[in-house]
């Protein structure tokens, strides 16, 4: 019986999944030091990117890296930690607006350095042209 080789498509998908998991776990470990999850970190970065403009839950949900995140629950935990504030929208009292607090911004400053360092470690074997090529190829999928 001949030894079947694994199709390239399966090798690619498996490698992407494994590397994605490795990256997620590595970044998650950095965030865990500050008692923040990847989803919470993602919400904080989304809110910081709005430069003080409030966001609705829908706005935040649309920009999440993990589409299946329960954004309401993630925001609730950030409110409890005092990293974000929730308030009623003045124009539509049924809508809730979310903004990042100064504590949330301070936490991001600290986390940005640590996450940047971990990301560099994860890709240290690649030069910029290789990184650009990988990004381009992945975007074509």
C-alpha positions as CSV (number, residue, x, y, z in Angstrom):
1,X,0.0,0.0,0.0
2,X,1.3,3.4,-1.0
3,X,1.8,6.1,1.7
4,X,-0.6,8.9,0.8
5,X,0.7,12.3,1.2
6,X,-1.3,15.0,2.9
7,X,-2.8,17.4,0.4
8,X,-1.2,20.9,0.4
9,X,-4.6,22.4,1.1
10,X,-4.9,20.4,4.4
11,X,-1.3,21.2,5.3
12,X,-2.0,24.9,4.8
13,X,-5.2,25.0,6.8
14,X,-3.7,22.9,9.6
15,X,-0.6,25.1,9.8
16,X,-2.7,28.3,9.9
17,X,-4.9,26.9,12.7
18,X,-1.9,25.6,14.7
19,X,0.0,28.9,14.3
20,X,-3.1,30.9,15.0
21,X,-3.6,28.9,18.2
22,X,0.1,29.4,19.2
23,X,-0.2,33.2,18.6
24,X,-3.4,33.4,20.5
25,X,-2.0,31.5,23.5
26,X,1.2,33.5,23.6
27,X,-0.6,36.9,23.5
28,X,-3.2,35.5,25.9
29,X,-0.5,34.6,28.4
30,X,0.8,38.2,28.3
31,X,-2.6,39.7,28.8
32,X,-3.4,37.2,31.6
33,X,-0.6,38.9,33.7
34,X,-2.9,41.9,33.8
35,X,-6.0,39.8,34.3
36,X,-7.4,40.7,30.8
37,X,-8.6,38.4,28.1
38,X,-7.9,38.8,24.4
39,X,-11.5,39.8,23.9
40,X,-11.3,42.5,26.6
41,X,-8.0,43.7,25.1
42,X,-9.7,43.9,21.7
43,X,-12.6,46.0,23.1
44,X,-10.2,48.4,24.8
45,X,-8.2,48.9,21.6
46,X,-11.4,49.4,19.6
47,X,-12.6,52.1,22.1
48,X,-9.1,53.8,22.2
49,X,-9.2,54.0,18.4
50,X,-12.4,56.0,18.6
51,X,-10.4,58.8,20.3
52,X,-13.0,59.7,22.9
53,X,-16.0,59.2,20.7
54,X,-18.5,56.7,22.4
55,X,-19.3,53.5,20.6
56,X,-22.5,51.4,20.7
57,X,-22.3,47.7,21.5
58,X,-23.1,47.0,17.8
59,X,-20.1,49.2,16.7
60,X,-17.8,47.3,19.0
61,X,-19.2,43.9,18.0
62,X,-18.6,44.6,14.3
63,X,-15.0,45.3,14.9
64,X,-14.2,42.4,17.2
65,X,-11.5,40.0,16.1
66,X,-13.5,37.1,17.5
67,X,-16.9,37.2,15.8
68,X,-18.5,34.9,18.3
69,X,-17.5,37.0,21.3
70,X,-20.4,37.9,23.7
71,X,-19.6,41.6,23.5
72,X,-22.2,42.5,26.2
73,X,-20.5,40.1,28.7
74,X,-17.0,41.3,27.8
75,X,-18.1,45.0,28.3
76,X,-19.7,44.1,31.6
77,X,-16.4,42.7,32.9
78,X,-14.5,45.8,31.7
79,X,-17.1,48.1,33.4
80,X,-16.6,46.1,36.6
81,X,-12.8,46.6,36.3
82,X,-13.4,50.3,35.7
83,X,-11.7,50.2,32.3
84,X,-14.8,51.3,30.4
85,X,-17.9,53.3,31.2
86,X,-21.4,52.7,29.9
87,X,-23.9,55.5,29.5
88,X,-27.3,56.0,27.9
89,X,-27.2,57.7,24.6
90,X,-28.7,61.2,24.9
91,X,-30.4,61.0,21.5
92,X,-31.8,57.5,21.9
93,X,-32.3,56.4,25.5
94,X,-32.7,52.7,24.4
95,X,-29.1,52.7,23.1
96,X,-26.1,52.3,25.4
97,X,-22.8,54.1,24.6
98,X,-19.4,52.8,25.7
99,X,-16.2,54.8,26.3
100,X,-12.8,53.9,27.6
101,X,-11.7,55.3,30.9
102,X,-8.3,56.8,31.9
103,X,-7.6,53.5,33.7
104,X,-8.4,51.6,30.5
105,X,-6.0,53.8,28.6
106,X,-3.2,53.4,31.2
107,X,-3.7,49.6,31.1
108,X,-3.4,49.7,27.3
109,X,-0.1,51.7,27.5
110,X,1.3,49.0,29.7
111,X,-0.1,46.1,27.6
112,X,1.0,47.6,24.3
113,X,4.7,47.3,25.2
114,X,4.3,43.8,26.4
115,X,2.2,42.7,23.4
116,X,4.5,44.4,20.9
117,X,7.5,42.5,22.5
118,X,5.7,39.2,22.3
119,X,4.6,39.7,18.7
120,X,8.2,40.5,17.8
121,X,9.3,37.3,19.5
122,X,6.7,35.3,17.6
123,X,8.0,36.5,14.2
124,X,11.7,37.1,14.9
125,X,12.7,34.5,12.3
126,X,11.1,36.5,9.5
127,X,12.3,39.7,7.7
128,X,10.0,42.5,6.5
129,X,9.7,41.2,3.0
130,X,8.7,37.7,4.2
131,X,6.1,39.3,6.5
132,X,4.7,41.4,3.7
133,X,4.5,38.3,1.5
134,X,2.7,36.2,4.1
135,X,0.2,39.0,4.7
136,X,-0.4,39.4,1.0
137,X,-0.9,35.6,0.5
138,X,-3.2,35.3,3.5
139,X,-5.3,38.2,2.4
140,X,-5.8,36.4,-1.0
141,X,-7.4,33.4,0.7
